[in-house]
Amino acid sequence: MKQILPLTADWQIMHAEPNLGPTQACSASKLAERWVPAQVPGDVHLDYQRAGLIDDPFYGLNHDHIRWMEEMDWWYRTEVTPPKPGDGQRLHLLFEGLDVFATIFLNGKQVGKHQNMFTPLRIDVTDHVKFGEANLLEVCLGAPMFPHHRPYVPEVRGYGQITRLYVRKSQSCYGWNISPRLVTIGIWKPVSWMVANPIELDDVSVSTVAINADGSAELEALVELRQNHGTPCAVDCELTVAGQTRKLVIDSDPSNGRAVARFTVPNAKLWWPHNHGAQPLYDWSATLSRAGKVIDSRKGRFGIRTVRLIQEPDSDGGISFVFAINGKKVFMKGMNWTPADAMFCRVDQPRYHQLLDAAKDTNINAMRVWGGGVYEHDDFYARCDELGIMITHDFMFACGCYPQDPGFLAEARREAEFQVRRLRKFACVIAWFGDNENDVLADNSFGYPEYRHNKLSKEVLRDVVRTHAPLTPYVPTSPYSPLTYDQNEPKEGDCHIWGHGFSYQSDFYVKQAPRMVTEIGHLSLPDLSVIESWVPADKRWPVWNPEYLTHGADCIRLDRVARYRHNWESIAARGWEEPKDLNDLIAKTQQLQGEASKFWVEFYGSQPTCWGIFLWNLADSWPQMSDAYIAYPFAPKASLAAVKEAYGALNR
C-alpha cells in the first residue's frame, strides 16, 4: 500500500550571495553562526523576523528595508532518517510547493531542480539515501530577482518589476497596489516521504455530463494511473460513485493508463449556487489492486451540476455573457478574491473559513480568483463547494505581455495541467480565464496590440482546459470581447470598470450597459485600529507621508499619491466638506464605498442584459488603504453591510 508520511524535521536557513553556495558566502559571521531555525512550511522573511534579524515587514516602511533578501540565494538544511520501502517499492520525496528556483541535494549530491511556485516536485530518492541513518537534505532557493537562462526580450512588457513576467510565482509579490513589494521565498507547502508502489492512482474525477428530464443525472468518472517503476501491467480498480460500484481493469501502460466509467444517478440532488438551492455533495472512492493485494486507494466528494457559458446576440446589438447552472441562468453576485496574506504560507483552513463565511454572509454566490495571486489550497475550494460559492478562476498571469518561447510555454502548460486536473473535482469551479487584463493592457498601455494573438492564452491554456476539463468554459482573458477590437467593450464578454475619484453615479458608470462587470471598486481607509498597526503615532495625520503612501497607494511606484488623492476627489464629488481629521476621513470613505457598492449592484443588477458584478475586492493581504471590504487581518469595514443589503435585495 502506498504511504504518504509527513517529513517532520528541524530545519535551518541562511542566505548566501547568489551562486556562491552556503560555505563560500560573503559574511563577517562564522559559518555556524549564520544558520537560524526555520519553519517548513514557511517563508524566509518570517524565519528572519523570528530570529530578530529583520523587523515586521508589515509595519511602516520596513518592507522597503529588506529588499536585499530578494537578491540572495537561500539555503535550507536538515538531517532526516528516511523510511525504508518494502519489496517492490521505492522511496519518493514530495515537495508540494517550492518558492521558487529550487535545487535539491541529498548528502551533497544534486537530486532535483524546480522553477515553479505553483507545481509540486516529486523525486525518486531510493538510490540517493542511506537507510537506517541520518541523511543531509539541503534545498537551495535561488534569488527570485535573477531567473537563470531568461534573457531580456523587448516584447515582454508589463507594469512594475519586469522580472516577474519571467518567473512562475505570484505576480503581486513583486509589488502591486493591493500588496507590498515582498518577494516571497521559501518551502511554502508541506514536504513528505512517499513509499511508492510500481503503479498508483494519479487522479480520479467525476463530471456531470447531463441532467435528464426525469430528474436523473448522467455522470462520467475518469480514473488515471501513474506508472512509477517496474513493468506496466493490468490492475484492478474498484470504483464507487454515489453509492454505485464498478469493477474496472486498467492497463498501466503510460500511453494509456486511464479508464472512463458512466453512472446514472436517479433522483439526483443537484448542487446549486447560494440562494438558488442546496449544496449536496456525493462521495466517491477508488481502490487499486494487483493480484488481490490493495496497492492504493483514494476518496473524495463531488457535486452534481452542469455549467454553460451563453454567448449569443442580445436585443441591443451586443453579445450575452451569462453562466447557466443546471440549465438556469444565474446572476453572479460576486466578489474578487485576492491573496489573503502577502505571506502566502500563512493562509490556512481557519483563515479561508473566516473570510469565505463572511463573504457568504454578504449574500454573494460567486468569487473571482484573480490572476495576480496564487492558486489556493484545496481547503479554499472545498469550503466554496459547501457554501455554494461559484468560482471563476484566472490562470496566474496578470497585467503583462508574457514570454512566448517554447521553454516558457512548456512550463506554463505543465502548471496549467496540474492545476486544472487538481481543481476539476470541485463543483464550485465553473470557468477558467486565461489571465487578468493582459490583452487590454497590451493594447492600451504597453504598445503591443499584437499580443492579443499570443500562444499562451489563445492556445496553450485553452487546450489544457479542453483536454482535462472539457465541460468547463474557457475565456482567453479578462476583460474579454469576442468580436469587438476593444477587449473592454461593455456589450460583449466581461468588462472592468475603474473610475477612482469620479462620483459613483457619474456618466462614466451610468452610461454603460455591461454584460458582466468582473472588476469594480471604491477606495476607503480601514478602521483606526488597523491604521495604528502600520503608521507611527506621530505620522497619522495628515496622510501625505511615505508610511501611508506605500500601504495601499502603489507599491510599484507609478503614482504613489494618486490613490489617496482620489479619496479627496470622491468626497468632493459627493458634495461633502474636506475631511477635518483622520476619523472623519475614515468615516467618509467607508460610507462612500458602501454607497457606491450598493448603487452599482442595484444599477447594473436591474439591467436585463447584465448577468453579474464582482466587487473589488473581499480582503486585504496586509494593512493598507484599498478597495477591500475587510481590512487585514480581519477588520470588516462599515461598507460591507451595504454590500449585504444590496445583494440581499437582488433576486435574480
C-alpha positions, -999 to +999 in steps of 0.1 A: +000+000+000+013+034-009+021+056+021+025+093+025+045+103+056+050+139+066+087+149+067+090+163+102+124+178+108+143+206+124+151+229+096+177+258+094+182+285+068+208+310+058+213+334+029+242+335+006+255+356-023+240+341-055+259+312-069+285+311-042+269+284-020+265+281+018+302+276+026+316+305+005+290+332+010+304+366+019+298+374+056+317+386+086+300+360+107+313+325+112+295+299+091+279+281+121+265+314+133+248+322+101+222+294+103+189+302+120+159+280+128+133+277+101+097+266+098+085+244+070+060+252+055+072+288+058+089+318+044+124+331+050+111+366+059+092+351+088+121+330+099+144+360+099+118+381+118+115+354+144+153+354+147+153+391+153+173+398+121+146+419+104+116+439+117+080+432+109+077+438+071+041+450+075+050+479+098+058+514+084+084+513+057+101+481+069+093+461+037+115+486+018+144+479+040+145+442+033+147+443-005+182+428-002+166+395+006+151+390-029+186+393-043+201+364-023+202+326-025+185+309+004+197+276+018+176+252+038+192+222+056+181+194+079+190+159+088+164+132+082+162+094+086+141+081+057+116+053+059+126+021+042+104+009+014+092-027+012+098-052-016+089-038-050+085-003-036+106+028-039+110+060-019+100+094-032+104+128-018+074+152-024+077+190-022+042+204-026+054+239-030+088+255-036+091+292-040+107+294-065+141+284-081+149+252-062+178+228-063+176+198-041+206+180-026+208+147-007+241+140+011+258+166-011+245+153-044+220+171-066+189+151-070+164+176-084+156+210-097+124+231-099+113+265-111+076+269-104+059+280-072+025+266-084+035+230-091+049+202-069+083+185-072+084+147-067+118+129-068+126+092-066+154+092-040+157+055-034+192+053-048+204+085-031+195+080+006+212+060+033+186+039+051+189+035+088+210+066+094+208+104+092+209+120+058+217+156+050+188+172+030+195+207+015+173+229-006+188+260-023+162+286-034+179+309-060+174+346-058+139+353-073+152+385-089+177+366-111+159+340-131+185+318-148+185+314-186+158+340-191+174+368-212+155+401-215+132+402-245+117+436-256+083+421-263+080+411-227+063+441-211+042+449-181+035+470-151+062+472-123+091+449-119+096+433-154+114+403-139+081+390-125+069+381-160+097+356-165+091+339-131+063+314-124+053+327-090+028+351-076+030+383-096+017+406-069+046+399-045+068+419-068+048+450-059+011+458-066-014+483-055-030+457-033+002+442-018+037+451-007+069+446-026+077+415-007+091+388-029+083+356-011+109+329-007+105+295+010+094+259+011+059+273+014+039+240+014+044+206+032+072+181+024+065+144+026+081+110+021+061+087-003+066+050-002+055+043-038+043+011-055+051+005-092+016+017-100-007+041-082-038+062-087-028+095-102-062+112-103-099+104-101-125+130-112-163+128-116-181+151-141-218+157-147-225+150-184-262+157-184-292+162-162-322+144-176-359+154-177-368+126-153-345+141-126-317+116-131-281+127-138-255+112-162-220+111-147-187+102-161-158+091-138-122+093-151-096+072-134-059+079-143-029+058-133+007+067-127+034+042-136+063+048-112+087+020-119+087-017-130+069-032-160+035-019-170+006-043-164-031-046-159-045-037-125-080-040-109-099-009-098-130-009-077-147+025-083-177+036-063-196+068-072-227+080-055-232+045-040-228+026-073-197+004-078-179-006-110-151-032-114-126-019-139-094-034-154-069-008-164-037-012-183-010+009-166+010+015-198+019+052-197+005+057-232-029+046-218-033+043-181-068+056-179-104+044-178-138+060-180-169+047-163-205+060-168-231+062-140-267+072-139-279+087-106-318+086-102-334+115-085-301+133-084-297+160-058-282+189-077-255+213-064-267+249-067-251+283-060-260+300-028-296+312-026-306+291-057-308+258-039-289+234-017-252+222-020-254+184-016-221+165-021-218+129-031-190+105-022-166+086-045-139+061-037-114+041-057-093+012-047-065-002-068-054-038-065-029-062-082-031-099-077-057-094-050-034-070-030-045-034-024-018-011-036-035+023-035-068+040-026-084+074-027-117+090-018-134+124-022-166+143-028-182+159-058-213+179-067-238+171-095-242+202-116-238+214-152-224+247-163-227+266-196-215+300-208-241+315-230-227+339-256-254+349-282-268+380-298-287+404-274-316+426-283-294+458-281-269+445-306-244+432-281-235+396-272-246+380-240-222+367-213-243+345-190-235+315-169-262+289-166-260+263-138-281+232-142-298+249-172-308+280-152-293+314-159-277+328-126-269+364-118-233+364-104-234+383-071-197+383-067-165+395-050-129+393-063-106+371-043-070+382-039-044+367-016-055+367+020-019+373+032+011+387+015+029+358+032+011+331+013+023+303+036+003+317+065-031+312+048-047+281+063-081+265+066-093+287+095-084+318+075-103+305+045-133+297+066-132+331+083-132+351+051-154+328+030-181+326+057-180+364+060-184+366+022-214+343+021-230+363+049-230+393+024-253+372+002-227+366-026-229+335-047-197+339-067-160+347-063-134+355-090-099+342-082-077+370-095-047+362-118-020+381-099-021+359-068-019+322-062-039+290-069-054+284-034-052+253-013-078+226-016-094+238+016-105+270-002-124+252-029-138+226-006-153+254+015-167+271-016-184+238-025-200+237+009-211+273+008-224+274-028-199+300-039-192+297-077-156+303-087-144+319-120-107+313-120-079+332-137-047+314-145-019+332-127-008+357-154-016+393-148-011+428-164+017+420-188+029+405-221+045+372-212+073+353-229+063+332-258+093+310-262+089+272-262+105+268-227+082+292-210+051+279-228+060+243-218+064+253-182+030+272-184+014+241-198+027+219-170+014+244-145-020+246-161-023+208-164-016+203-128-040+230-116-069+222-139-066+185-131-064+193-093-094+217-093-118+200-118-132+178-090-147+209-073-183+218-082-176+255-074-150+259-102-173+269-131-149+287-155-113+293-164-100+326-177-066+328-193-053+359-175-061+392-159-061+422-182-032+411-204-048+417-238-065+450-229-033+465-213-011+452-241-031+474-265-038+504-243-007+506-220+022+486-234+021+495-271+019+458-282-016+452-296-003+421-315-001+403-281-038+395-283-028+367-306-004+352-281+000+314-279-001+314-241-038+322-236-051+315-271-036+281-275-017+266-245-041+273-217-072+269-239-060+234-250-053+223-214-089+232-203-103+215-234-083+184-227-086+180-190-119+198-181-138+198-214-171+206-198-158+238-181-160+271-201-127+288-210-124+325-217-090+337-231-086+368-209-104+392-186-118+415-197-128+399-229-148+409-260-152+380-285-158+402-316-150+439-309-114+451-311-118+468-276-113+440-252-132+460-225-163+466-246-192+465-221-217+450-246-196+419-251-180+394-227-170+407-193-156+442-185-136+460-158-149+494-148-125+517-130-131+554-123-115+563-089-121+599-080-153+601-100-188+603-085-201+567-083-232+580-102-212+598-129-217+592-166-186+571-166-206+545-147-243+550-156-238+553-193-225+518-196-246+487-202-222+458-194-229+421-199-209+413-167-187+435-146-158+414-132-140+443-115-154+475-100-145+491-067-142+522-045-113+532-022-116+536+015-095+537+046-097+509+072-106+515+108-082+534+131-071+502+149-057+489+116-040+522+107-023+521+141-008+487+132+014+503+105+016+541+109+036+556+138+016+578+161+033+610+151+026+604+114-011+595+113-024+630+102-022+643+076-019+612+053+007+626+028+037+607+040+056+576+029+041+553+056+006+559+042+015+561+005+034+527+004+005+510+022-021+509-004-011+537-028+011+520-052+040+497-043+052+497-079+058+534-077+037+546-107+020+574-087+022+570-050-001+599-042-029+594-068-049+568-049-050+589-017-059+619-038-088+600-053-103+598-018-105+636-016-119+638-051-146+613-044-156+631-012-158+664-032-178+647-059-203+636-032-207+672-022-191+668+013-166+691+030-130+682+030-121+658+059-111+676+091-092+647+107-084+610+103-116+598+119-136+620+095-116+606+066-122+570+076-159+575+082-165+594+049-145+570+027-161+539+042-196+554+038-188+563+002-175+528-005-208+514+008-230+538-011-211+532-043-213+494-039-250+495-032-257+518-061-237+497-086-253+465-075-287+480-079-280+499-111-263+471-131-284+444-114-315+460-128-303+458-164-317+427-181-286+422-202-262+423-173-257+390-156-231+396-129-210+420-109-178+412-090-169+439-065-132+445-059-121+431-035-130+410-005-100+413+018-065+429+021-033+409+022-016+434+046-027+466+065-034+494+039-058+518+023-076+500-005-108+489-022-111+459+001-142+454+023-123+435+050-090+451+063-061+430+073-061+407+092-099+407+098-115+441+103-147+444+082-154+479+071-187+496+075-192+493+037-196+456+040-231+460+054-242+479+023-230+450+001-250+426+022-281+448+019-277+453-019-271+416-028-298+405-004-323+426-022-312+415-057-334+385-066-321+371-099 
